[in-house]
């Protein structure tokens, strides 16, 4: 397994857990839990692949579905501990945001997508699943009204793209540092209660 694939599975697990937690207060059943986990973990990647016109690896690699199933079981077993420590949920969400941004940008680069397109592909990969999840449970997606969520993805995506195209460091270091940037900015924004400017007339 290469480092991108390992990062993909880590992000899939993290987002599958956050997908379930996001719907728990709506008293979802086991089928609903699996569906929310699936769309949160894979919705962004599927949307990215559709936009880029490429076959989705989601339906060609059983590891992704297996990881979602593991995430559902893990959440069922440890939900009480996770709910008592809400910061665990935030950290998992930030982790998924980080690695999926990097994967999205890297995927776009392999298809010779230009700078802006690659950054947008990374952000779509990272936030697309969360948008679908929030829409399904009847909530305004987080990126539209709170915190510097998508902004942290955009920032880390730009760093990854630049470092990759200019060969500034090995791929493994680039993935690690880009993910750390996104993860840190996401948590810093939440800790400081920093939000993007509102679009108010």
Backbone as a chain_set.jsonl record, in Angstrom:
{"seq": "XXXXXXXXXXXXXXXXXXXXXXXXXXXXXXXXXXXXXXXXXXXXXXXXXXXXXXXXXXXXXXXXXXXXXXXXXXXXXXXXXXXXXXXXXXXXXXXXXXXXXXXXXXXXXXXXXXXXXXXXXXXXXXXXXXXXXXXXXXXXXXXXXXXXXXXXXXXXXXXXXXXXXXXXXXXXXXXXXXXXXXXXXXXXXXXXXXXXXXXXX", "coords": {"N": [[0.831, -1.195, 0.0], [0.589, 2.209, -0.915], [1.543, 5.498, 0.306], [-0.427, 7.426, -0.197], [-2.734, 5.886, -0.469], [-2.951, 4.764, 2.072], [-3.365, 7.099, 3.559], [-5.814, 7.767, 2.484], [-7.486, 5.742, 3.476], [-7.325, 6.31, 6.2], [-8.56, 8.826, 6.297], [-11.08, 8.064, 5.365], [-11.974, 6.399, 7.438], [-12.025, 8.267, 9.58], [-13.937, 10.173, 8.704], [-16.146, 8.513, 8.407], [-16.82, 7.933, 11.021], [-17.435, 10.517, 12.01], [-19.619, 11.038, 10.412], [-21.644, 9.368, 11.383], [-21.888, 10.284, 14.034], [-22.784, 12.845, 13.584], [-25.437, 12.378, 12.953], [-26.625, 11.177, 15.113], [-28.206, 12.505, 17.077], [-30.553, 12.631, 15.775], [-31.662, 10.231, 16.043], [-31.022, 7.952, 14.401], [-31.29, 4.779, 12.679], [-29.565, 1.576, 12.35], [-29.167, 1.148, 9.626], [-29.414, 3.738, 8.65], [-27.237, 4.844, 9.967], [-25.068, 3.539, 8.74], [-25.423, 4.488, 6.126], [-25.11, 7.287, 6.404], [-22.479, 7.304, 7.307], [-21.22, 6.281, 5.049], [-21.799, 8.188, 2.969], [-20.654, 10.479, 4.045], [-17.982, 9.796, 4.262], [-17.294, 9.092, 1.648], [-18.669, 10.641, -0.171], [-17.597, 13.153, -1.009], [-15.326, 12.386, -2.496], [-16.511, 10.881, -4.54], [-18.045, 12.872, -5.791], [-15.972, 14.547, -6.665], [-14.658, 12.832, -8.507], [-16.667, 12.562, -10.415], [-16.85, 15.196, -11.37], [-14.31, 15.502, -12.437], [-14.396, 13.635, -14.394], [-13.647, 10.89, -14.18], [-13.303, 7.33, -13.454], [-14.71, 6.209, -10.391], [-12.849, 5.278, -7.613], [-14.038, 4.367, -5.395], [-15.974, 2.427, -5.893], [-14.536, 0.387, -6.913], [-12.673, -0.594, -5.249], [-12.559, -2.628, -2.539], [-11.582, -1.991, -0.038], [-12.3, 0.53, 0.863], [-15.085, 0.425, 1.441], [-14.989, -1.56, 3.393], [-13.576, -0.21, 5.342], [-15.392, 1.769, 6.07], [-17.402, 0.166, 7.192], [-15.966, -0.831, 9.369], [-15.615, 1.593, 10.69], [-18.273, 2.157, 11.431], [-18.806, 0.039, 13.209], [-16.834, 0.55, 15.131], [-17.683, 3.054, 16.085], [-20.149, 2.351, 17.184], [-19.316, 0.748, 19.329], [-17.811, 2.487, 20.893], [-19.179, 4.843, 21.282], [-20.181, 6.211, 23.53], [-17.886, 7.097, 24.886], [-16.781, 8.712, 22.928], [-18.739, 10.693, 22.609], [-18.682, 11.896, 25.102], [-16.295, 13.132, 25.023], [-16.081, 15.555, 23.172], [-14.155, 16.849, 21.728], [-12.733, 14.857, 20.556], [-14.312, 14.125, 18.41], [-14.122, 16.504, 16.911], [-11.4, 16.496, 16.313], [-11.186, 14.157, 14.776], [-12.746, 14.928, 12.618], [-11.218, 17.065, 11.653], [-8.965, 15.643, 10.931], [-9.928, 13.995, 8.841], [-10.65, 16.015, 7.037], [-8.129, 17.036, 6.461], [-6.541, 14.923, 5.237], [-8.147, 14.202, 3.081], [-8.252, 16.516, 1.572], [-5.621, 16.695, 0.62], [-5.483, 14.308, -0.867], [-7.42, 14.831, -2.812], [-6.312, 17.034, -4.202], [-3.938, 15.862, -5.13], [-4.982, 13.874, -6.809], [-6.189, 15.448, -8.791], [-3.926, 16.698, -9.836], [-2.602, 14.576, -11.092], [-4.172, 14.342, -13.291], [-3.531, 16.477, -14.756], [-4.786, 18.882, -14.107], [-5.314, 22.381, -13.791], [-3.931, 24.909, -11.494], [-5.974, 26.32, -9.902], [-8.201, 24.683, -10.365], [-7.277, 22.246, -9.31], [-6.982, 22.862, -6.587], [-9.627, 23.421, -5.902], [-10.702, 20.918, -6.413], [-9.512, 19.457, -4.394], [-10.662, 20.658, -2.121], [-13.375, 20.113, -2.58], [-13.34, 17.327, -2.375], [-12.762, 17.11, 0.322], [-14.824, 18.46, 1.733], [-17.21, 17.79, 0.57], [-18.593, 15.388, 1.313], [-19.412, 15.998, 3.926], [-21.155, 18.096, 3.457], [-23.214, 16.772, 2.095], [-24.029, 14.996, 4.125], [-24.943, 16.796, 6.168], [-27.017, 18.034, 4.789], [-28.761, 15.889, 4.429], [-29.592, 15.372, 7.042], [-30.937, 17.605, 7.638], [-29.635, 20.05, 8.304], [-27.835, 23.176, 8.174], [-24.973, 23.134, 6.236], [-21.761, 23.045, 7.785], [-19.635, 24.498, 6.625], [-20.808, 26.682, 5.48], [-21.53, 28.585, 7.307], [-20.06, 28.678, 9.687], [-16.901, 28.932, 11.378], [-13.477, 28.489, 10.104], [-13.488, 26.524, 8.032], [-13.598, 25.433, 5.273], [-11.698, 27.206, 4.377], [-9.31, 26.466, 5.631], [-8.838, 24.082, 4.33], [-8.453, 24.993, 1.697], [-6.106, 26.504, 2.043], [-4.198, 24.563, 2.892], [-4.316, 22.931, 0.651], [-3.252, 24.567, -1.356], [-0.632, 24.794, -0.427], [0.221, 22.111, -0.643], [-0.001, 21.657, -3.426], [1.819, 23.541, -4.498], [4.266, 22.732, -3.304], [4.439, 20.182, -4.367], [4.476, 20.514, -7.183], [6.788, 22.004, -7.523], [8.636, 20.324, -6.537], [9.614, 20.466, -3.865], [9.966, 18.894, -1.667], [10.054, 15.453, -0.472], [7.296, 13.276, -1.372], [5.983, 12.017, 0.808], [6.663, 13.689, 2.97], [5.482, 16.027, 2.103], [2.752, 15.369, 2.083], [2.418, 14.925, 4.824], [3.118, 17.452, 6.027], [1.345, 19.215, 4.728], [-1.089, 18.177, 5.593], [-0.825, 18.609, 8.329], [-0.86, 21.398, 8.398], [-3.51, 21.983, 7.54], [-4.981, 20.607, 9.504], [-4.108, 21.913, 11.84], [-4.828, 24.622, 11.408], [-7.591, 24.358, 11.173], [-8.298, 23.457, 13.804], [-7.251, 25.557, 15.288], [-8.811, 27.71, 14.426], [-11.294, 26.932, 15.406], [-10.764, 26.867, 18.159], [-10.176, 29.548, 18.69], [-12.516, 30.627, 17.976], [-12.958, 31.702, 15.401], [-14.488, 32.982, 12.567], [-15.518, 33.022, 9.126], [-16.085, 36.066, 7.248], [-19.455, 37.259, 7.217], [-21.925, 37.138, 4.618], [-23.646, 39.674, 4.35], [-26.054, 42.096, 3.615]], "CA": [[0.0, 0.0, 0.0], [1.372, 3.441, -0.912], [1.184, 6.443, 1.366], [-1.693, 8.072, -0.547], [-3.819, 4.955, -0.187], [-3.06, 4.678, 3.529], [-3.999, 8.348, 3.977], [-7.206, 7.677, 2.05], [-8.202, 4.892, 4.428], [-7.397, 7.045, 7.46], [-9.608, 9.822, 6.117], [-12.354, 7.35, 5.249], [-12.37, 5.996, 8.793], [-12.337, 9.454, 10.38], [-15.199, 10.768, 8.261], [-17.259, 7.592, 8.653], [-17.2, 8.121, 12.425], [-18.103, 11.816, 12.157], [-20.902, 10.961, 9.728], [-22.615, 8.766, 12.298], [-22.072, 11.17, 15.181], [-23.59, 13.969, 13.134], [-26.843, 12.025, 12.836], [-27.097, 10.467, 16.3], [-29.282, 13.212, 17.77], [-31.787, 12.437, 15.014], [-32.075, 8.858, 16.359], [-30.925, 7.12, 13.205], [-31.14, 3.345, 12.915], [-28.281, 1.045, 11.895], [-29.052, 1.39, 8.18], [-29.149, 5.16, 8.511], [-25.873, 5.087, 10.43], [-24.158, 3.11, 7.686], [-25.567, 5.368, 4.97], [-24.476, 8.565, 6.73], [-21.042, 7.056, 7.336], [-20.784, 6.091, 3.67], [-21.838, 9.428, 2.179], [-19.713, 11.434, 4.616], [-16.622, 9.354, 3.966], [-17.021, 8.889, 0.224], [-19.425, 11.554, -1.028], [-16.718, 14.153, -1.618], [-14.49, 11.743, -3.513], [-17.367, 10.532, -5.675], [-18.362, 14.125, -6.489], [-14.744, 14.967, -7.353], [-14.428, 11.972, -9.665], [-17.673, 12.904, -11.429], [-16.474, 16.484, -11.955], [-13.081, 15.32, -13.218], [-14.668, 12.681, -15.462], [-12.838, 9.68, -14.024], [-13.978, 6.273, -12.697], [-14.542, 6.368, -8.958], [-12.204, 4.141, -6.955], [-14.924, 3.93, -4.318], [-16.721, 1.245, -6.29], [-13.622, -0.588, -7.483], [-11.747, -1.041, -4.218], [-13.352, -3.024, -1.368], [-11.002, -1.484, 1.205], [-13.032, 1.71, 1.322], [-16.324, -0.014, 2.077], [-14.605, -2.271, 4.612], [-13.183, 0.796, 6.332], [-16.631, 2.387, 6.551], [-18.026, -0.815, 8.083], [-15.168, -0.796, 10.595], [-15.934, 2.847, 11.363], [-19.595, 2.016, 12.028], [-18.657, -0.849, 14.374], [-16.032, 1.282, 16.117], [-18.53, 4.089, 16.69], [-21.152, 1.677, 18.012], [-18.686, 0.235, 20.54], [-17.18, 3.526, 21.715], [-19.912, 6.089, 21.112], [-20.3, 6.933, 24.803], [-16.617, 7.77, 25.155], [-16.592, 9.759, 21.918], [-19.664, 11.786, 22.89], [-18.243, 12.578, 26.323], [-15.121, 13.92, 24.651], [-16.463, 16.124, 21.877], [-12.95, 17.239, 21.001], [-12.331, 13.709, 19.735], [-15.083, 14.286, 17.179], [-13.54, 17.614, 16.156], [-10.089, 16.068, 15.815], [-11.429, 13.214, 13.68], [-13.23, 15.717, 11.496], [-10.071, 17.799, 11.122], [-8.092, 14.653, 10.294], [-10.523, 13.665, 7.551], [-10.52, 17.209, 6.203], [-6.724, 17.185, 6.078], [-6.043, 13.926, 4.288], [-8.947, 14.208, 1.86], [-7.819, 17.661, 0.769], [-4.378, 16.299, -0.044], [-5.802, 13.288, -1.869], [-8.14, 15.478, -3.905], [-5.363, 17.83, -4.987], [-3.033, 14.925, -5.817], [-5.744, 13.243, -7.888], [-6.344, 16.441, -9.862], [-2.61, 16.919, -10.446], [-2.314, 13.456, -11.997], [-4.983, 14.541, -14.495], [-3.057, 17.737, -15.35], [-5.71, 19.975, -13.826], [-4.568, 23.59, -13.439], [-3.812, 25.229, -10.068], [-7.257, 26.62, -9.259], [-9.023, 23.481, -10.445], [-6.755, 21.244, -8.385], [-7.303, 23.277, -5.22], [-11.067, 23.231, -5.731], [-10.932, 19.475, -6.357], [-9.131, 19.04, -3.048], [-11.669, 21.123, -1.166], [-14.594, 19.345, -2.834], [-13.12, 16.001, -1.798], [-12.733, 17.212, 1.78], [-16.057, 18.973, 2.356], [-18.403, 17.331, -0.139], [-19.326, 14.402, 2.096], [-20.031, 16.674, 5.056], [-22.293, 18.859, 2.941], [-24.283, 15.806, 1.836], [-24.513, 14.528, 5.431], [-25.727, 17.842, 6.836], [-28.243, 18.242, 4.019], [-29.648, 14.757, 4.676], [-30.164, 15.429, 8.391], [-31.681, 18.849, 7.768], [-28.861, 21.111, 8.93], [-27.023, 23.994, 7.274], [-23.593, 22.64, 6.268], [-20.852, 23.827, 8.627], [-18.752, 25.392, 5.875], [-21.542, 27.838, 4.992], [-21.892, 29.587, 8.309], [-19.254, 28.682, 10.906], [-15.49, 28.568, 11.433], [-12.679, 28.599, 8.873], [-13.449, 25.11, 7.661], [-13.136, 25.291, 3.895], [-10.502, 28.041, 4.206], [-8.14, 25.678, 6.029], [-8.632, 23.129, 3.241], [-7.88, 25.733, 0.573], [-4.738, 26.873, 2.389], [-3.365, 23.367, 2.829], [-4.271, 22.47, -0.735], [-2.301, 25.414, -2.081], [0.708, 24.409, 0.015], [0.553, 20.815, -1.234], [0.169, 21.812, -4.874], [3.07, 24.265, -4.751], [5.4, 21.889, -2.921], [4.506, 19.036, -5.275], [4.855, 20.939, -8.536], [8.153, 22.51, -7.488], [9.475, 19.26, -5.96], [10.301, 21.069, -2.725], [10.214, 17.884, -0.636], [9.491, 14.146, -0.829], [5.835, 13.216, -1.309], [5.542, 11.674, 2.16], [6.785, 14.901, 3.792], [4.493, 16.992, 1.615], [1.455, 14.93, 2.612], [2.423, 15.132, 6.274], [3.117, 18.881, 6.363], [0.086, 19.803, 4.246], [-2.146, 17.723, 6.5], [-0.63, 19.298, 9.604], [-1.314, 22.778, 8.205], [-4.973, 21.987, 7.523], [-5.426, 20.159, 10.818], [-3.815, 22.944, 12.84], [-5.636, 25.812, 11.137], [-8.973, 23.999, 11.518], [-8.459, 23.449, 15.263], [-6.966, 26.911, 15.777], [-9.992, 28.526, 14.15], [-12.349, 26.552, 16.351], [-10.355, 27.269, 19.517], [-10.25, 31.005, 18.782], [-13.859, 31.015, 17.531], [-12.788, 32.563, 14.234], [-15.408, 32.665, 11.495], [-15.372, 33.801, 7.912], [-17.039, 37.193, 7.199], [-20.796, 36.932, 6.745], [-22.401, 37.816, 3.416], [-24.838, 40.383, 4.795], [-26.238, 43.419, 2.989]], "C": [[0.873, 1.255, 0.0], [0.807, 4.422, 0.089], [-0.135, 7.162, 1.085], [-2.869, 7.171, -0.188], [-4.037, 4.812, 1.322], [-3.757, 5.928, 4.077], [-5.483, 8.337, 3.635], [-8.028, 6.853, 3.04], [-8.346, 5.571, 5.788], [-8.514, 8.087, 7.394], [-10.983, 9.195, 6.038], [-12.861, 6.939, 6.625], [-12.819, 7.202, 9.613], [-13.683, 10.039, 9.994], [-16.39, 9.824, 8.455], [-17.757, 7.726, 10.091], [-17.956, 9.437, 12.597], [-19.471, 11.821, 11.48], [-21.985, 10.401, 10.629], [-22.93, 9.713, 13.448], [-22.956, 12.351, 14.81], [-25.08, 13.659, 13.086], [-27.434, 11.382, 14.07], [-28.266, 11.175, 16.979], [-30.61, 13.125, 17.017], [-32.292, 10.997, 15.139], [-32.114, 7.97, 15.119], [-30.802, 5.646, 13.574], [-29.821, 2.869, 12.295], [-28.07, 1.253, 10.399], [-28.74, 2.863, 7.923], [-27.732, 5.508, 8.924], [-24.864, 4.709, 9.355], [-24.215, 4.058, 6.493], [-24.901, 6.714, 5.217], [-22.955, 8.419, 6.762], [-20.492, 6.969, 5.909], [-20.723, 7.412, 2.904], [-20.86, 10.467, 2.728], [-18.291, 11.084, 4.22], [-16.309, 9.352, 2.471], [-17.714, 9.88, -0.707], [-18.557, 12.578, -1.728], [-15.861, 13.578, -2.726], [-15.286, 11.361, -4.749], [-17.701, 11.776, -6.487], [-17.156, 14.623, -7.269], [-14.521, 14.153, -8.617], [-15.431, 12.259, -10.777], [-17.295, 14.199, -12.137], [-15.254, 16.334, -12.867], [-13.249, 14.299, -14.34], [-13.836, 11.423, -15.396], [-13.624, 8.629, -13.244], [-13.697, 6.437, -11.202], [-13.949, 5.106, -8.337], [-13.075, 3.573, -5.845], [-15.606, 2.609, -4.64], [-15.846, 0.169, -6.921], [-12.645, -1.149, -6.455], [-12.523, -1.361, -2.937], [-12.818, -2.479, -0.044], [-11.776, -0.29, 1.752], [-14.318, 1.32, 2.054], [-16.037, -0.74, 3.386], [-14.231, -1.292, 5.718], [-14.404, 1.502, 6.904], [-17.333, 1.448, 7.529], [-17.285, -0.839, 9.425], [-15.466, 0.466, 11.393], [-17.282, 2.798, 12.064], [-19.513, 1.162, 13.3], [-17.901, -0.146, 15.494], [-16.884, 2.323, 16.844], [-19.572, 3.474, 17.61], [-20.555, 1.236, 19.352], [-18.212, 1.339, 21.478], [-17.915, 4.862, 21.678], [-20.012, 6.889, 22.407], [-19.029, 7.716, 25.106], [-16.386, 8.922, 24.175], [-17.487, 10.957, 22.228], [-19.257, 12.574, 24.138], [-17.028, 13.475, 26.051], [-15.336, 14.476, 23.25], [-15.249, 16.528, 21.051], [-12.416, 16.093, 20.146], [-13.026, 13.784, 18.386], [-14.473, 15.376, 16.291], [-12.2, 17.211, 15.552], [-10.229, 15.076, 14.664], [-11.889, 13.943, 12.429], [-12.085, 16.481, 10.831], [-9.103, 16.863, 10.407], [-8.619, 14.275, 8.919], [-10.4, 14.813, 6.568], [-9.107, 17.323, 5.638], [-6.323, 16.204, 4.981], [-6.855, 13.912, 3.0], [-8.627, 15.404, 0.97], [-6.589, 17.293, -0.047], [-4.649, 15.296, -1.155], [-6.506, 13.905, -3.072], [-7.225, 16.284, -4.803], [-4.443, 16.914, -5.789], [-3.731, 14.253, -6.988], [-5.889, 14.189, -9.07], [-5.02, 16.688, -10.583], [-2.282, 15.812, -11.438], [-3.099, 13.561, -13.297], [-4.642, 15.854, -15.193], [-4.061, 18.872, -15.213], [-4.898, 21.19, -13.372], [-4.682, 23.904, -11.951], [-5.158, 25.417, -9.375], [-8.148, 25.379, -9.24], [-8.585, 22.415, -9.459], [-7.094, 21.585, -6.935], [-8.789, 23.071, -4.941], [-11.416, 21.739, -5.641], [-10.588, 18.936, -4.972], [-10.169, 19.431, -2.021], [-12.987, 20.375, -1.335], [-14.492, 17.95, -2.225], [-13.276, 16.042, -0.286], [-14.077, 17.581, 2.39], [-17.326, 18.434, 1.722], [-19.245, 16.354, 0.668], [-20.059, 15.026, 3.273], [-21.247, 17.486, 4.635], [-23.489, 17.929, 2.691], [-24.894, 15.323, 3.151], [-25.416, 15.566, 6.092], [-27.048, 18.098, 6.115], [-29.245, 17.124, 4.295], [-30.297, 14.817, 6.052], [-30.812, 16.782, 8.677], [-30.954, 19.965, 8.49], [-28.107, 21.911, 7.867], [-25.588, 23.499, 7.358], [-22.659, 23.608, 6.996], [-20.067, 24.857, 7.832], [-19.46, 26.659, 5.403], [-21.797, 28.905, 6.051], [-20.996, 29.621, 9.543], [-17.809, 28.292, 10.638], [-14.786, 28.726, 10.076], [-12.419, 27.19, 8.346], [-12.88, 24.923, 6.253], [-11.854, 26.088, 3.665], [-9.238, 27.28, 4.586], [-7.806, 24.64, 4.965], [-7.971, 23.805, 2.045], [-6.41, 26.074, 0.821], [-3.795, 25.68, 2.287], [-3.241, 22.82, 1.425], [-3.29, 23.269, -1.568], [-0.864, 25.068, -1.712], [1.132, 23.092, -0.645], [0.846, 20.94, -2.724], [1.511, 22.46, -5.194], [4.283, 23.398, -4.458], [5.566, 20.714, -3.873], [5.027, 19.443, -6.64], [6.297, 21.435, -8.602], [9.13, 21.516, -6.867], [10.283, 19.767, -4.771], [10.644, 20.056, -1.639], [9.661, 16.549, -1.109], [7.978, 14.132, -0.62], [5.333, 12.943, 0.106], [5.591, 12.883, 3.087], [5.741, 15.938, 3.396], [3.104, 16.646, 2.149], [1.36, 15.241, 4.097], [2.297, 16.611, 6.628], [1.827, 19.568, 5.914], [-1.069, 19.435, 5.163], [-2.051, 18.419, 7.845], [-1.121, 20.742, 9.52], [-2.836, 22.851, 8.287], [-5.532, 21.643, 8.903], [-5.268, 21.27, 11.854], [-4.673, 24.186, 12.652], [-7.088, 25.559, 11.502], [-9.196, 24.061, 13.032], [-8.192, 24.82, 15.867], [-8.177, 27.816, 15.584], [-11.134, 28.208, 15.099], [-12.018, 27.045, 17.753], [-10.506, 28.776, 19.723], [-11.618, 31.552, 18.368], [-13.79, 32.021, 16.376], [-13.714, 32.079, 13.119], [-15.116, 33.521, 10.27], [-16.385, 34.957, 7.925], [-18.382, 36.76, 6.626], [-21.155, 37.748, 5.5], [-23.721, 38.468, 3.753], [-24.904, 41.751, 4.144], [-26.73, 44.4, 4.036]], "O": [[1.791, 1.368, 0.811], [-0.268, 4.21, 0.651], [-0.88, 7.476, 2.014], [-3.881, 7.638, 0.336], [-5.175, 4.748, 1.788], [-4.625, 5.834, 4.944], [-6.309, 8.835, 4.4], [-9.144, 7.235, 3.394], [-9.371, 5.424, 6.452], [-9.313, 8.211, 8.322], [-11.947, 9.733, 6.583], [-14.039, 7.112, 6.938], [-13.864, 7.165, 10.262], [-14.489, 10.367, 10.865], [-17.517, 10.281, 8.645], [-18.957, 7.644, 10.352], [-18.997, 9.474, 13.253], [-20.381, 12.525, 11.919], [-23.111, 10.897, 10.641], [-24.093, 9.919, 13.795], [-23.773, 12.805, 15.611], [-25.903, 14.57, 13.168], [-28.623, 11.065, 14.088], [-29.216, 10.523, 17.412], [-31.658, 13.494, 17.545], [-33.22, 10.59, 14.441], [-33.122, 7.322, 14.834], [-30.281, 5.299, 14.635], [-29.052, 3.677, 11.774], [-26.951, 1.501, 9.949], [-27.904, 3.191, 7.08], [-27.093, 6.363, 8.311], [-23.923, 5.456, 9.085], [-23.183, 4.395, 5.913], [-24.204, 7.23, 4.343], [-22.231, 9.301, 6.3], [-19.432, 7.517, 5.607], [-19.716, 7.719, 2.265], [-20.298, 11.252, 1.964], [-17.493, 11.959, 3.884], [-15.166, 9.59, 2.08], [-17.389, 9.955, -1.892], [-18.753, 12.85, -2.913], [-15.685, 14.202, -3.773], [-14.803, 11.497, -5.873], [-17.65, 11.753, -7.717], [-17.295, 15.071, -8.407], [-14.231, 14.709, -9.676], [-15.081, 12.204, -11.956], [-17.403, 14.296, -13.359], [-15.176, 16.955, -13.927], [-12.34, 14.117, -15.151], [-13.365, 10.93, -16.422], [-14.509, 8.974, -12.461], [-12.579, 6.763, -10.805], [-14.477, 4.008, -8.511], [-12.877, 2.44, -5.406], [-15.795, 1.771, -3.759], [-16.351, -0.842, -7.406], [-11.882, -2.068, -6.752], [-13.084, -0.459, -2.315], [-13.525, -2.502, 0.963], [-11.892, -0.122, 2.966], [-14.603, 1.82, 3.143], [-16.752, -0.561, 4.371], [-14.535, -1.52, 6.889], [-14.444, 1.802, 8.098], [-17.806, 1.886, 8.578], [-17.909, -0.865, 10.485], [-15.56, 0.425, 12.62], [-17.43, 3.332, 13.164], [-20.079, 1.518, 14.334], [-18.279, -0.235, 16.662], [-16.812, 2.454, 18.066], [-19.85, 4.004, 18.686], [-21.211, 1.339, 20.389], [-18.206, 1.169, 22.697], [-17.338, 5.898, 22.005], [-19.934, 8.117, 22.381], [-19.092, 8.868, 25.535], [-15.862, 9.972, 24.547], [-17.05, 12.104, 22.124], [-19.47, 13.784, 24.208], [-16.78, 14.446, 26.767], [-14.832, 13.931, 22.268], [-15.305, 16.548, 19.822], [-11.736, 16.317, 19.144], [-12.414, 13.54, 17.347], [-14.326, 15.197, 15.082], [-11.904, 17.55, 14.407], [-9.48, 15.143, 13.689], [-11.473, 13.616, 11.318], [-11.992, 16.538, 9.604], [-8.495, 17.235, 9.403], [-7.865, 14.236, 7.946], [-10.081, 14.604, 5.397], [-8.922, 17.666, 4.47], [-5.827, 16.605, 3.928], [-6.308, 13.639, 1.932], [-8.723, 15.311, -0.254], [-6.525, 17.548, -1.25], [-4.111, 15.418, -2.255], [-6.224, 13.546, -4.215], [-7.344, 16.228, -6.027], [-4.194, 17.149, -6.971], [-3.132, 14.08, -8.05], [-5.729, 13.78, -10.22], [-4.997, 16.865, -11.801], [-1.743, 16.082, -12.512], [-2.735, 12.94, -14.296], [-5.353, 16.295, -16.096], [-4.173, 19.722, -16.096], [-3.91, 21.045, -12.653], [-5.435, 23.25, -11.229], [-5.448, 24.752, -8.381], [-8.77, 25.065, -8.225], [-9.42, 21.753, -8.841], [-7.451, 20.706, -6.151], [-9.164, 22.599, -3.868], [-12.309, 21.347, -4.889], [-11.283, 18.069, -4.442], [-10.521, 18.636, -1.149], [-13.643, 20.039, -0.349], [-15.448, 17.455, -1.629], [-13.846, 15.132, 0.316], [-14.434, 17.071, 3.452], [-18.412, 18.601, 2.278], [-20.47, 16.471, 0.706], [-21.185, 14.641, 3.589], [-22.241, 17.557, 5.357], [-24.625, 18.258, 3.031], [-26.116, 15.248, 3.285], [-26.523, 15.247, 6.525], [-28.073, 18.347, 6.751], [-30.446, 17.379, 4.386], [-31.43, 14.364, 6.221], [-31.19, 17.071, 9.812], [-31.574, 20.746, 9.211], [-27.781, 21.393, 6.799], [-25.028, 23.445, 8.453], [-22.757, 24.825, 6.841], [-19.852, 25.972, 8.307], [-18.806, 27.609, 4.973], [-22.232, 30.009, 5.726], [-21.152, 30.512, 10.377], [-17.522, 27.444, 9.793], [-15.405, 29.047, 9.061], [-11.277, 26.744, 8.237], [-11.817, 24.329, 6.074], [-11.016, 25.696, 2.853], [-8.205, 27.432, 3.934], [-6.636, 24.349, 4.721], [-7.041, 23.259, 1.451], [-5.576, 25.95, -0.075], [-2.73, 25.768, 1.676], [-2.19, 22.305, 1.043], [-2.573, 22.708, -2.397], [0.017, 25.049, -2.572], [2.251, 22.968, -1.142], [1.83, 20.39, -3.219], [2.248, 21.985, -6.057], [5.217, 23.33, -5.258], [6.686, 20.292, -4.159], [5.915, 18.793, -7.192], [6.953, 21.296, -9.635], [10.309, 21.824, -6.691], [11.487, 19.527, -4.68], [11.499, 20.312, -0.791], [8.876, 16.512, -2.057], [7.448, 14.879, 0.202], [4.37, 13.564, 0.556], [4.685, 13.09, 3.894], [5.187, 16.636, 4.245], [2.371, 17.521, 2.609], [0.348, 15.756, 4.57], [1.454, 16.98, 7.446], [1.282, 20.405, 6.634], [-1.92, 20.268, 5.474], [-3.068, 18.779, 8.438], [-1.727, 21.25, 10.463], [-3.386, 23.68, 9.013], [-6.44, 22.308, 9.401], [-6.177, 21.534, 12.642], [-5.188, 24.741, 13.623], [-7.75, 26.428, 12.07], [-10.174, 24.651, 13.49], [-8.833, 25.205, 16.845], [-8.528, 28.593, 16.471], [-11.855, 29.103, 15.541], [-12.882, 27.574, 18.452], [-10.913, 29.226, 20.794], [-11.857, 32.759, 18.4], [-14.472, 33.046, 16.38], [-13.715, 30.897, 12.775], [-14.54, 34.603, 10.373], [-17.438, 34.837, 8.552], [-18.439, 35.99, 5.668], [-20.738, 38.897, 5.353], [-24.787, 37.911, 3.488], [-23.914, 42.483, 4.127], [-26.952, 45.571, 3.729]]}, "num_chains": 1, "name": "protein.A"}
